[in-house]
Amino acid sequence: MNAFTTLSVSLTGALEELVQRVRPSLVVVQSRHAGAGAGVVWSADGLVLTNNHVIPRHTPVVLLHDDREFEARLVGRDAQVDLALLEIRAHDLTAIRIAEASPRVGEMVFAFGHPWGQREFVSSGIVSALGWAQVNGRKERLPILRTDAPLAPGNSGGPLVNGHGEMIGINAMIVGGDQSISIPASVVRDFVSRVVPAMAEAAL
């Protein structure tokens, strides 16, 4: 076995391990009567993160990696940053690992989702730019990630992960036909930190 073959086998094994690590955290978010998007397990005790625009008018249904199905309760949503947090009555779930390091331009990334209803597809690319977006109703601009990882309807709400299988963003939209936009993990953390305390207060 030459050096190139050894490297290829090693890389393939690492990518297979990455996919197997992330897939248990990937879910389908759908309604009983409409299409579906993606989501990701945020916490082992049943919190699921997705895009706000993925949430259907009727009660959301979350389909787990192991095909278990749960009706979900909407915990909180923010249309301006296009994020929503759901809760399902499930425990001991596999939560996605969140990257501590900030993403870098040129870094290889992997997008997980269900394009055109096809379950658990993976696409790859690189971080093309670290940009900003002006959001209606907010004075400050919000950071965004631009990548060339291919997305399609059904990818929205799924995780964008780095080479360690750690989530660096939530896939949100396609621009220009060949560029994808994801919401950075830093924005996601801020959103969850606002929603979860309000969730605890509502339970009192």
Backbone torsions as a table, in degrees:
resi	resn	phi	psi	omega
1	MET	NA	121.1	-178.7
2	ASN	-80.3	175.7	-174.4
3	ALA	-63.5	-38.9	-178.8
4	PHE	-65.0	-43.6	179.3
5	THR	-63.9	-41.5	178.9
6	THR	-60.8	-44.1	179.5
7	LEU	-64.1	-41.9	-179.4
8	SER	-62.9	-44.2	179.6
9	VAL	-64.1	-42.3	-179.9
10	SER	-63.7	-43.3	-179.9
11	LEU	-65.6	-43.5	179.1
12	THR	-60.2	-43.2	178.7
13	GLY	-62.7	-39.9	-179.9
14	ALA	-66.3	-39.5	179.7
15	LEU	-69.2	-39.9	176.8
16	GLU	-61.3	-40.6	179.2
17	GLU	-65.1	-40.8	178.6
18	LEU	-60.1	-47.2	-178.6
19	VAL	-62.5	-44.0	-179.0
20	GLN	-66.8	-27.3	178.8
21	ARG	-74.1	-35.7	-173.9
22	VAL	-86.9	-37.8	-172.2
23	ARG	-53.9	-38.8	179.0
24	PRO	-62.6	-18.4	179.0
25	SER	-91.2	-9.7	-177.4
26	LEU	-86.8	133.4	-180.0
27	VAL	-128.5	165.8	170.2
28	VAL	-101.0	134.6	174.1
29	VAL	-116.0	122.3	-174.0
30	GLN	-150.1	175.7	169.3
31	SER	-115.2	173.3	179.5
32	ARG	-72.0	-17.8	-169.5
33	HIS	-124.8	3.0	-174.2
34	ALA	-137.3	-168.6	-177.5
35	GLY	-74.3	-171.5	-173.7
36	ALA	-134.8	154.2	171.7
37	GLY	-128.0	-164.9	-178.8
38	ALA	-113.2	168.4	174.8
39	GLY	-158.7	176.5	-177.4
40	VAL	-141.2	142.1	177.7
41	VAL	-70.9	117.5	-179.3
42	TRP	-87.1	-39.1	-179.8
43	SER	-138.5	152.9	-175.3
44	ALA	-65.7	-19.5	-176.9
45	ASP	-94.3	16.5	168.3
46	GLY	112.4	9.4	175.5
47	LEU	-86.6	132.9	-177.2
48	VAL	-126.6	131.6	-178.5
49	LEU	-105.4	141.7	177.0
50	THR	-155.8	-178.2	173.0
51	ASN	-77.6	147.9	175.2
52	ASN	-60.7	-38.3	-175.5
53	HIS	-73.7	-8.6	177.0
54	VAL	-81.2	-26.1	-174.1
55	ILE	-66.5	124.6	-179.1
56	PRO	-77.8	168.3	177.8
57	ARG	-66.2	-37.5	-179.2
58	HIS	-89.7	179.2	-177.4
59	THR	-55.6	123.9	178.6
60	PRO	-67.0	146.6	175.0
61	VAL	-119.2	131.0	179.9
62	VAL	-108.9	125.3	177.5
63	LEU	-107.6	118.0	-177.2
64	LEU	-80.4	168.9	179.1
65	HIS	-56.9	-33.8	-178.6
66	ASP	-89.6	13.6	176.0
67	ASP	76.0	5.6	171.2
68	ARG	-70.7	143.8	-174.4
69	GLU	-123.0	135.1	-178.1
70	PHE	-136.9	139.4	166.5
71	GLU	-73.5	139.8	-174.5
72	ALA	-111.9	150.1	173.1
73	ARG	-102.3	133.2	178.2
74	LEU	-77.6	116.1	-179.2
75	VAL	-85.2	-42.1	-179.4
76	GLY	-171.2	156.6	179.8
77	ARG	-149.5	155.3	177.0
78	ASP	-142.8	104.1	-176.9
79	ALA	-66.2	-27.7	-176.4
80	GLN	-70.4	-33.5	175.6
81	VAL	-103.3	1.3	176.3
82	ASP	57.6	49.7	176.8
83	LEU	-130.3	150.1	176.5
84	ALA	-145.6	146.1	178.2
85	LEU	-119.2	128.6	179.8
86	LEU	-113.0	160.8	173.9
87	GLU	-130.3	132.8	175.2
88	ILE	-121.8	156.4	-179.3
89	ARG	-86.3	74.5	178.9
90	ALA	-144.1	152.1	-178.0
91	HIS	-135.0	166.6	179.4
92	ASP	58.6	37.6	176.8
93	LEU	-82.0	164.1	177.5
94	THR	-93.9	103.5	-179.5
95	ALA	-78.1	145.5	176.9
96	ILE	-66.0	144.2	174.5
97	ARG	-85.3	136.3	-177.8
98	ILE	-100.6	132.6	-179.9
99	ALA	-69.0	138.0	174.8
100	GLU	-86.7	-37.9	-178.6
101	ALA	-78.1	146.0	177.6
102	SER	-72.9	143.8	178.1
103	PRO	-65.7	154.4	-178.6
104	ARG	-122.7	145.7	175.6
105	VAL	-61.5	131.8	-178.2
106	GLY	95.1	-12.2	179.7
107	GLU	-68.3	138.3	178.4
108	MET	-76.1	137.1	-177.5
109	VAL	-135.4	163.0	-177.6
110	PHE	-134.4	129.7	-179.2
111	ALA	-105.6	128.5	-179.9
112	PHE	-111.3	140.7	177.7
113	GLY	177.2	-160.8	-175.1
114	HIS	-130.5	64.6	-175.4
115	PRO	-59.5	129.0	179.7
116	TRP	55.7	30.5	176.9
117	GLY	81.8	4.1	179.4
118	GLN	-88.0	118.1	-169.5
119	ARG	-68.2	136.2	166.0
120	GLU	56.9	52.6	174.6
121	PHE	-90.5	153.2	179.4
122	VAL	-126.8	133.8	172.2
123	SER	-127.3	162.0	-175.4
124	SER	-133.3	162.5	178.0
125	GLY	-177.0	-157.8	176.7
126	ILE	-129.6	159.8	171.8
127	VAL	-71.1	116.4	-177.6
128	SER	-84.8	-34.9	-178.4
129	ALA	-164.0	153.5	171.4
130	LEU	-105.6	105.9	-171.9
131	GLY	-114.3	-169.8	-180.0
132	TRP	-137.5	151.5	177.6
133	ALA	-134.6	137.7	175.1
134	GLN	-85.9	126.6	-176.6
135	VAL	-111.1	131.3	178.7
136	ASN	-57.4	134.9	177.5
137	GLY	87.8	-3.0	178.7
138	ARG	-122.8	139.1	179.6
139	LYS	-75.2	-38.2	-176.4
140	GLU	-88.7	152.3	173.9
141	ARG	-81.4	155.2	179.4
142	LEU	-109.3	140.1	177.1
143	PRO	-71.1	148.3	175.2
144	ILE	-137.1	158.4	173.6
145	LEU	-108.4	129.9	173.7
146	ARG	-109.9	129.7	-179.6
147	THR	-134.9	169.2	173.0
148	ASP	-107.0	18.1	174.6
149	ALA	-70.7	121.7	-176.1
150	PRO	-62.0	133.7	174.6
151	LEU	-125.1	160.7	177.2
152	ALA	-150.4	166.8	174.9
153	PRO	-52.2	129.2	-174.1
154	GLY	109.3	-15.5	175.2
155	ASN	-85.0	-23.0	-176.3
156	SER	-55.8	133.1	179.4
157	GLY	92.1	-10.8	179.3
158	GLY	-82.5	164.3	-176.9
159	PRO	-82.5	145.5	166.5
160	LEU	-105.0	121.8	-174.3
161	VAL	-120.5	157.9	177.0
162	ASN	-89.5	-172.4	-177.0
163	GLY	-68.9	-9.1	176.3
164	HIS	-97.2	1.6	-177.5
165	GLY	78.5	19.3	-179.9
166	GLU	-99.6	138.5	-177.1
167	MET	-73.3	126.9	175.2
168	ILE	-110.6	-7.6	179.3
169	GLY	-174.8	171.5	175.0
170	ILE	-112.7	124.0	-178.7
171	ASN	-66.6	134.2	-171.0
172	ALA	-127.3	-41.4	-174.4
173	MET	-164.4	168.2	178.0
174	ILE	-112.7	138.9	176.2
175	VAL	-130.4	138.9	175.1
176	GLY	66.9	7.9	176.9
177	GLY	84.5	-25.1	-176.1
178	ASP	-133.3	9.2	177.2
179	GLN	-125.4	141.5	-179.1
180	SER	-116.4	148.2	179.1
181	ILE	-117.6	133.0	177.6
182	SER	-126.0	151.2	178.5
183	ILE	-89.5	121.3	-174.3
184	PRO	-62.3	154.5	179.6
185	ALA	-59.4	-30.8	179.2
186	SER	-63.2	-39.5	177.7
187	VAL	-69.3	-39.3	178.6
188	VAL	-61.1	-45.7	179.9
189	ARG	-59.8	-43.7	179.3
190	ASP	-61.0	-42.4	179.7
191	PHE	-62.0	-49.8	-178.4
192	VAL	-63.1	-38.9	-179.3
193	SER	-65.3	-26.6	175.9
194	ARG	-79.6	-37.2	-173.4
195	VAL	-78.6	-42.1	-173.1
196	VAL	-64.4	-43.9	175.7
197	PRO	-60.0	-38.1	178.2
198	ALA	-65.4	-33.8	177.6
199	MET	-64.9	-41.7	-180.0
200	ALA	-66.6	-40.8	178.2
201	GLU	-62.8	-41.5	-178.7
202	ALA	-64.2	-25.7	-178.5
203	ALA	-80.4	-15.0	-179.1
204	LEU	-72.3	NA	NA
